[in-house]
Amino acid sequence: MNLSKEKITDLIQQKGISQNELARLMNVAQGSLSNALSGRRSAGRKILSGLLSIFPKETAASLTIMERINKRREPI
């Protein structure tokens, strides 16, 4: 599952934390989070569940690229 870097970056800024701090709060390696955000690796269950625990108002769909693609396909 590919993460929406823009959405997650916005959430990090709103929360006032760094990407390193987010990784620590999620209990994942900073490199793993960085790779998932950059698209070098897909996000696994641990990263996605960690994000959902830090940002409980979000959904898996809102944090992934798939939602962005689906929104573009909706008729005008």
Helices and strands as residue ranges (DSSP letters): H 5-15, H 19-26, H 30-38, H 45-54, G 61-63, H 65-73
